[in-house]
Amino acid sequence: MKDPKILKYVPKSKLSAIKSCWHDSDGYWIILNDDYNADNTDNNCRTIHEDTIAQLQYHIKGIIRVKARYK
């Protein structure tokens, strides 16, 4: 599932990194594809979770492509 409300904040160059994204009562979530990491997170992981769009945007900027580890 990809929430259009979140996707409008993702630059075109980063869209291929997004596996899924949604908003719920816990905040905004983005799950990245295997070849990508969220470099701005504490753990350089594939899951981004924030309370606000502004916080989410900061982490979207830090999405980078990495060597696939899970294949």
C-alpha positions, 0 to 999 in steps of 0.5 A: 500500500502506498499512501498518495499523501506521503508520496507527494513529499517524496522526490521522483529520484527516491520513489523507486526506494519506497516499498510501502507507506501509510499513515495511522494513529502512530504516525507516518511510516515508510518501508524501503525496498531491500536495496535502500537504507534510511541514512538519516535514521539512528540505525540506518535501517529500511523503516522510517517512522515519524510523527509529522510530515516535516520529520518524515521529509528529513529522513526521506532526504537521507534515503540512499541505495546500498548493496542488497543484503537480503538476496 
